[in-house]
Amino acid sequence: MRNSILDAATTIIFTFSSRRSPSHIQKVEKKHGKRSSVRKKANITNRKTIHIEWGDCDPAQIVYFPRYFEYFDACTAGLFRKAGLPKRQMLKTYGIIGIPLVDLRASFITPSRFSDAVVVESEITEWRRSSFSVRHRLFNKNVLAVECFEIRVWAAPSEADPDRIESRPVPREVIEKFSGEKNRRPTHQKTPRKRK
């Protein structure tokens, strides 16, 4: 019985969409004459190792699904940090309030359990005028366990009403930081060992 419950849990597909779906964003941009400009995938990938703790798990000792979304939110911040944009600095420099989610979907392929060490690979797969797509892939023992897709918006306080927020165009220099060219570390060549 327990195995059938775990097997069922591994096939769950959780989908969450807010009112501001990608089609809504496109309609708003089209209405205001600001058509989405889709840009190609970024080159930077961030990898983060996460150790599954007791508090991350449900009574069956598998990760409780909302915890994955906390992992992925932290991994998005890590991706921006790797591109040279730590969150606190980014908010201050660009006058934004954040990069909130407007669409989220995930596929739970296989469970992760208490004491597992998992690796999350995160990358931006698409840039639009004021939004961007992030893909997270969580691997457990080199096997894809969860795949998550996010759409986030570059958001700032509204100029007309400071109690509201609105999307703003993602600055070109932010997008360029993800191209990978400026952010690639030089590869260190091995120096030959001297023989005695």
Phi and psi in degrees as GROMACS dihedral restraints (atoms count N, CA, C in turn):
[ dihedral_restraints ]
;  ai    aj    ak    al  type     phi  dphi    fc
    3     4     5     6     1   -60.9    20    10
    4     5     6     7     1   -40.5    20    10
    6     7     8     9     1   -63.9    20    10
    7     8     9    10     1   -37.8    20    10
    9    10    11    12     1   -67.1    20    10
   10    11    12    13     1   -34.2    20    10
   12    13    14    15     1   -66.7    20    10
   13    14    15    16     1   -44.6    20    10
   15    16    17    18     1   -64.5    20    10
   16    17    18    19     1   -40.3    20    10
   18    19    20    21     1   -62.0    20    10
   19    20    21    22     1   -41.3    20    10
   21    22    23    24     1   -64.8    20    10
   22    23    24    25     1   -38.4    20    10
   24    25    26    27     1   -65.4    20    10
   25    26    27    28     1   -29.6    20    10
   27    28    29    30     1   -75.4    20    10
   28    29    30    31     1   -17.5    20    10
   30    31    32    33     1   -99.2    20    10
   31    32    33    34     1     5.8    20    10
   33    34    35    36     1   -65.5    20    10
   34    35    36    37     1   135.5    20    10
   36    37    38    39     1  -119.6    20    10
   37    38    39    40     1   119.8    20    10
   39    40    41    42     1  -105.5    20    10
   40    41    42    43     1   125.8    20    10
   42    43    44    45     1  -125.4    20    10
   43    44    45    46     1   132.8    20    10
   45    46    47    48     1  -132.7    20    10
   46    47    48    49     1   128.1    20    10
   48    49    50    51     1  -132.0    20    10
   49    50    51    52     1   134.2    20    10
   51    52    53    54     1   -87.0    20    10
   52    53    54    55     1   178.2    20    10
   54    55    56    57     1   -64.1    20    10
   55    56    57    58     1   -25.9    20    10
   57    58    59    60     1   -97.1    20    10
   58    59    60    61     1    71.4    20    10
   60    61    62    63     1   -74.2    20    10
   61    62    63    64     1   168.9    20    10
   63    64    65    66     1   -55.9    20    10
   64    65    66    67     1   -38.7    20    10
   66    67    68    69     1   -66.4    20    10
   67    68    69    70     1   -34.1    20    10
   69    70    71    72     1   -63.7    20    10
   70    71    72    73     1   -44.1    20    10
   72    73    74    75     1   -60.6    20    10
   73    74    75    76     1   -44.7    20    10
   75    76    77    78     1   -63.2    20    10
   76    77    78    79     1   -40.4    20    10
   78    79    80    81     1   -63.0    20    10
   79    80    81    82     1   -42.7    20    10
   81    82    83    84     1   -64.3    20    10
   82    83    84    85     1   -44.9    20    10
   84    85    86    87     1   -64.0    20    10
   85    86    87    88     1   -38.6    20    10
   87    88    89    90     1   -67.9    20    10
   88    89    90    91     1   -41.5    20    10
   90    91    92    93     1   -60.1    20    10
   91    92    93    94     1   -38.4    20    10
   93    94    95    96     1   -93.2    20    10
   94    95    96    97     1    12.6    20    10
   96    97    98    99     1    70.6    20    10
   97    98    99   100     1    22.0    20    10
   99   100   101   102     1  -118.2    20    10
  100   101   102   103     1    77.5    20    10
  102   103   104   105     1   -66.3    20    10
  103   104   105   106     1   142.6    20    10
  105   106   107   108     1   -62.0    20    10
  106   107   108   109     1   134.1    20    10
  108   109   110   111     1  -111.3    20    10
  109   110   111   112     1   111.1    20    10
  111   112   113   114     1   -82.7    20    10
  112   113   114   115     1   130.4    20    10
  114   115   116   117     1  -115.8    20    10
  115   116   117   118     1   156.3    20    10
  117   118   119   120     1   -69.9    20    10
  118   119   120   121     1   168.0    20    10
  120   121   122   123     1   -56.9    20    10
  121   122   123   124     1   144.2    20    10
  123   124   125   126     1   -75.9    20    10
  124   125   126   127     1   162.7    20    10
  126   127   128   129     1   -97.7    20    10
  127   128   129   130     1   -15.6    20    10
  129   130   131   132     1   -83.5    20    10
  130   131   132   133     1   132.4    20    10
  132   133   134   135     1  -123.4    20    10
  133   134   135   136     1   132.4    20    10
  135   136   137   138     1  -104.4    20    10
  136   137   138   139     1   135.8    20    10
  138   139   140   141     1  -117.8    20    10
  139   140   141   142     1   131.6    20    10
  141   142   143   144     1  -133.7    20    10
  142   143   144   145     1   130.4    20    10
  144   145   146   147     1   -92.5    20    10
  145   146   147   148     1   132.0    20    10
  147   148   149   150     1  -123.9    20    10
  148   149   150   151     1   130.7    20    10
  150   151   152   153     1   -96.8    20    10
  151   152   153   154     1   120.1    20    10
  153   154   155   156     1   -70.7    20    10
  154   155   156   157     1   122.8    20    10
  156   157   158   159     1   -99.3    20    10
  157   158   159   160     1   163.3    20    10
  159   160   161   162     1   -54.7    20    10
  160   161   162   163     1   -44.3    20    10
  162   163   164   165     1   -68.4    20    10
  163   164   165   166     1   -10.6    20    10
  165   166   167   168     1   -83.5    20    10
  166   167   168   169     1   -11.2    20    10
  168   169   170   171     1  -108.0    20    10
  169   170   171   172     1   157.6    20    10
  171   172   173   174     1   -90.6    20    10
  172   173   174   175     1  -177.2    20    10
  174   175   176   177     1   -59.3    20    10
  175   176   177   178     1   -22.6    20    10
  177   178   179   180     1   -82.6    20    10
  178   179   180   181     1     2.3    20    10
  180   181   182   183     1    65.4    20    10
  181   182   183   184     1    26.7    20    10
  183   184   185   186     1  -110.4    20    10
  184   185   186   187     1   156.5    20    10
  186   187   188   189     1   -61.6    20    10
  187   188   189   190     1   127.6    20    10
  189   190   191   192     1   -70.5    20    10
  190   191   192   193     1   125.6    20    10
  192   193   194   195     1   -52.5    20    10
  193   194   195   196     1   -35.8    20    10
  195   196   197   198     1   -63.2    20    10
  196   197   198   199     1   -24.7    20    10
  198   199   200   201     1   -63.0    20    10
  199   200   201   202     1   -33.1    20    10
  201   202   203   204     1   -58.7    20    10
  202   203   204   205     1   -39.6    20    10
  204   205   206   207     1   -68.7    20    10
  205   206   207   208     1   -31.2    20    10
  207   208   209   210     1   -67.0    20    10
  208   209   210   211     1   -42.2    20    10
  210   211   212   213     1   -58.0    20    10
  211   212   213   214     1   -47.7    20    10
  213   214   215   216     1   -67.8    20    10
  214   215   216   217     1   -34.7    20    10
  216   217   218   219     1   -62.8    20    10
  217   218   219   220     1   -44.1    20    10
  219   220   221   222     1   -65.0    20    10
  220   221   222   223     1   -34.9    20    10
  222   223   224   225     1   -69.7    20    10
  223   224   225   226     1   -33.0    20    10
  225   226   227   228     1   -64.3    20    10
  226   227   228   229     1   -44.0    20    10
  228   229   230   231     1   -60.7    20    10
  229   230   231   232     1   -39.9    20    10
  231   232   233   234     1   -64.6    20    10
  232   233   234   235     1   -35.9    20    10
  234   235   236   237     1   -63.9    20    10
  235   236   237   238     1   -44.7    20    10
  237   238   239   240     1   -65.7    20    10
  238   239   240   241     1   -39.0    20    10
  240   241   242   243     1   -61.5    20    10
  241   242   243   244     1   -41.1    20    10
  243   244   245   246     1   -63.7    20    10
  244   245   246   247     1   -31.1    20    10
  246   247   248   249     1   -81.1    20    10
  247   248   249   250     1     1.6    20    10
  249   250   251   252     1    91.3    20    10
  250   251   252   253     1    21.0    20    10
  252   253   254   255     1  -126.9    20    10
  253   254   255   256     1    72.2    20    10
  255   256   257   258     1   -58.2    20    10
  256   257   258   259     1   143.2    20    10
  258   259   260   261     1   -55.1    20    10
  259   260   261   262     1   -49.0    20    10
  261   262   263   264     1   -59.6    20    10
  262   263   264   265     1   -44.4    20    10
  264   265   266   267     1   -66.4    20    10
  265   266   267   268     1   -40.2    20    10
  267   268   269   270     1   -62.4    20    10
  268   269   270   271     1   -43.8    20    10
  270   271   272   273     1   -61.7    20    10
  271   272   273   274     1   -43.0    20    10
  273   274   275   276     1   -70.9    20    10
  274   275   276   277     1   -46.8    20    10
  276   277   278   279     1   -62.9    20    10
  277   278   279   280     1   -42.9    20    10
  279   280   281   282     1  -101.9    20    10
  280   281   282   283     1     1.1    20    10
  282   283   284   285     1    62.9    20    10
  283   284   285   286     1    34.3    20    10
  285   286   287   288     1  -104.6    20    10
  286   287   288   289     1   165.2    20    10
  288   289   290   291     1   -98.4    20    10
  289   290   291   292     1    -9.8    20    10
  291   292   293   294     1   151.9    20    10
  292   293   294   295     1  -168.8    20    10
  294   295   296   297     1  -128.7    20    10
  295   296   297   298     1    70.9    20    10
  297   298   299   300     1   -67.6    20    10
  298   299   300   301     1   153.9    20    10
  300   301   302   303     1   -74.7    20    10
  301   302   303   304     1   138.7    20    10
  303   304   305   306     1  -121.8    20    10
  304   305   306   307     1   -13.9    20    10
  306   307   308   309     1  -153.2    20    10
  307   308   309   310     1   141.7    20    10
  309   310   311   312     1  -150.8    20    10
  310   311   312   313     1   132.1    20    10
  312   313   314   315     1  -147.0    20    10
  313   314   315   316     1   149.9    20    10
  315   316   317   318     1  -146.9    20    10
  316   317   318   319     1   149.6    20    10
  318   319   320   321     1  -118.1    20    10
  319   320   321   322     1   125.1    20    10
  321   322   323   324     1  -100.5    20    10
  322   323   324   325     1   107.5    20    10
  324   325   326   327     1   -93.0    20    10
  325   326   327   328     1   -45.6    20    10
  327   328   329   330     1  -146.3    20    10
  328   329   330   331     1   145.4    20    10
  330   331   332   333     1   -75.1    20    10
  331   332   333   334     1   155.4    20    10
  333   334   335   336     1  -114.6    20    10
  334   335   336   337     1   145.8    20    10
  336   337   338   339     1  -121.0    20    10
  337   338   339   340     1   165.1    20    10
  339   340   341   342     1   -48.6    20    10
  340   341   342   343     1   131.3    20    10
  342   343   344   345     1    81.4    20    10
  343   344   345   346     1    -1.6    20    10
  345   346   347   348     1   -70.2    20    10
  346   347   348   349     1   150.1    20    10
  348   349   350   351     1  -109.4    20    10
  349   350   351   352     1   119.4    20    10
  351   352   353   354     1  -114.4    20    10
  352   353   354   355     1   157.3    20    10
  354   355   356   357     1  -120.7    20    10
  355   356   357   358     1   129.7    20    10
  357   358   359   360     1  -108.3    20    10
  358   359   360   361     1   126.1    20    10
  360   361   362   363     1  -104.8    20    10
  361   362   363   364     1   126.7    20    10
  363   364   365   366     1  -125.1    20    10
  364   365   366   367     1   140.4    20    10
  366   367   368   369     1  -154.3    20    10
  367   368   369   370     1   153.5    20    10
  369   370   371   372     1   -88.8    20    10
  370   371   372   373     1   126.1    20    10
  372   373   374   375     1  -101.4    20    10
  373   374   375   376     1   -15.4    20    10
  375   376   377   378     1  -161.1    20    10
  376   377   378   379     1   137.9    20    10
  378   379   380   381     1  -111.4    20    10
  379   380   381   382     1   135.9    20    10
  381   382   383   384     1  -120.0    20    10
  382   383   384   385     1  -176.3    20    10
  384   385   386   387     1   -56.0    20    10
  385   386   387   388     1   -51.0    20    10
  387   388   389   390     1  -128.9    20    10
  388   389   390   391     1    11.2    20    10
  390   391   392   393     1  -141.2    20    10
  391   392   393   394     1   168.5    20    10
  393   394   395   396     1  -154.0    20    10
  394   395   396   397     1   157.5    20    10
  396   397   398   399     1  -108.8    20    10
  397   398   399   400     1   137.5    20    10
  399   400   401   402     1  -122.2    20    10
  400   401   402   403     1   136.1    20    10
  402   403   404   405     1  -115.5    20    10
  403   404   405   406     1   131.1    20    10
  405   406   407   408     1  -116.5    20    10
  406   407   408   409     1   133.9    20    10
  408   409   410   411     1  -126.0    20    10
  409   410   411   412     1   120.0    20    10
  411   412   413   414     1  -102.0    20    10
  412   413   414   415     1   123.7    20    10
  414   415   416   417     1  -110.1    20    10
  415   416   417   418     1   136.4    20    10
  417   418   419   420     1  -121.6    20    10
  418   419   420   421     1   115.3    20    10
  420   421   422   423     1    55.5    20    10
  421   422   423   424     1    44.7    20    10
  423   424   425   426     1    65.6    20    10
  424   425   426   427     1    15.7    20    10
  426   427   428   429     1  -114.3    20    10
  427   428   429   430     1   131.8    20    10
  429   430   431   432     1   -62.6    20    10
  430   431   432   433     1   119.4    20    10
  432   433   434   435     1  -106.3    20    10
  433   434   435   436     1   -37.5    20    10
  435   436   437   438     1  -143.2    20    10
  436   437   438   439     1   139.1    20    10
  438   439   440   441     1  -126.1    20    10
  439   440   441   442     1   131.6    20    10
  441   442   443   444     1  -130.7    20    10
  442   443   444   445     1   140.3    20    10
  444   445   446   447     1  -122.8    20    10
  445   446   447   448     1   128.8    20    10
  447   448   449   450     1  -120.7    20    10
  448   449   450   451     1   148.3    20    10
  450   451   452   453     1  -120.2    20    10
  451   452   453   454     1   126.5    20    10
  453   454   455   456     1  -121.7    20    10
  454   455   456   457     1   154.6    20    10
  456   457   458   459     1  -117.2    20    10
  457   458   459   460     1   141.1    20    10
  459   460   461   462     1   -78.8    20    10
  460   461   462   463     1   105.6    20    10
  462   463   464   465     1  -116.8    20    10
  463   464   465   466     1   141.0    20    10
  465   466   467   468     1  -139.0    20    10
  466   467   468   469     1   163.2    20    10
  468   469   470   471     1   -62.7    20    10
  469   470   471   472     1   143.6    20    10
  471   472   473   474     1   -68.1    20    10
  472   473   474   475     1   137.7    20    10
  474   475   476   477     1   -71.3    20    10
  475   476   477   478     1   -30.8    20    10
  477   478   479   480     1   -78.0    20    10
  478   479   480   481     1   -35.1    20    10
  480   481   482   483     1  -144.3    20    10
  481   482   483   484     1   102.0    20    10
  483   484   485   486     1   -61.9    20    10
  484   485   486   487     1   -12.7    20    10
  486   487   488   489     1   -82.3    20    10
  487   488   489   490     1    -7.1    20    10
  489   490   491   492     1  -111.6    20    10
  490   491   492   493     1   161.3    20    10
  492   493   494   495     1  -117.8    20    10
  493   494   495   496     1   156.7    20    10
  495   496   497   498     1  -146.6    20    10
  496   497   498   499     1   158.2    20    10
  498   499   500   501     1   -77.7    20    10
  499   500   501   502     1   151.5    20    10
  501   502   503   504     1  -130.4    20    10
  502   503   504   505     1   156.4    20    10
  504   505   506   507     1   -62.3    20    10
  505   506   507   508     1   138.9    20    10
  507   508   509   510     1   -70.7    20    10
  508   509   510   511     1   124.6    20    10
  510   511   512   513     1   -59.2    20    10
  511   512   513   514     1   140.1    20    10
  513   514   515   516     1   -56.1    20    10
  514   515   516   517     1   -39.1    20    10
  516   517   518   519     1   -65.5    20    10
  517   518   519   520     1   -27.8    20    10
  519   520   521   522     1   -67.7    20    10
  520   521   522   523     1   -47.5    20    10
  522   523   524   525     1   -61.0    20    10
  523   524   525   526     1   -41.4    20    10
  525   526   527   528     1   -63.6    20    10
  526   527   528   529     1   -30.8    20    10
  528   529   530   531     1   -63.8    20    10
  529   530   531   532     1   -22.1    20    10
  531   532   533   534     1   -92.3    20    10
  532   533   534   535     1    -0.5    20    10
  534   535   536   537     1   -67.5    20    10
  535   536   537   538     1   -23.2    20    10
  537   538   539   540     1    92.0    20    10
  538   539   540   541     1   -22.7    20    10
  540   541   542   543     1   -63.9    20    10
  541   542   543   544     1   -49.4    20    10
  543   544   545   546     1   -76.6    20    10
  544   545   546   547     1   -22.6    20    10
  546   547   548   549     1   -98.4    20    10
  547   548   549   550     1    -2.4    20    10
  549   550   551   552     1   -72.8    20    10
  550   551   552   553     1   131.1    20    10
  552   553   554   555     1   -80.7    20    10
  553   554   555   556     1   144.5    20    10
  555   556   557   558     1   -65.6    20    10
  556   557   558   559     1   139.4    20    10
  558   559   560   561     1   -77.8    20    10
  559   560   561   562     1   134.9    20    10
  561   562   563   564     1   -85.2    20    10
  562   563   564   565     1   124.5    20    10
  564   565   566   567     1   -83.1    20    10
  565   566   567   568     1   142.4    20    10
  567   568   569   570     1   -71.6    20    10
  568   569   570   571     1   134.2    20    10
  570   571   572   573     1   -89.2    20    10
  571   572   573   574     1   133.6    20    10
  573   574   575   576     1   -62.7    20    10
  574   575   576   577     1   139.9    20    10
  576   577   578   579     1   -73.1    20    10
  577   578   579   580     1   139.3    20    10
  579   580   581   582     1   -80.1    20    10
  580   581   582   583     1   136.3    20    10
  582   583   584   585     1   -90.0    20    10
  583   584   585   586     1   146.2    20    10
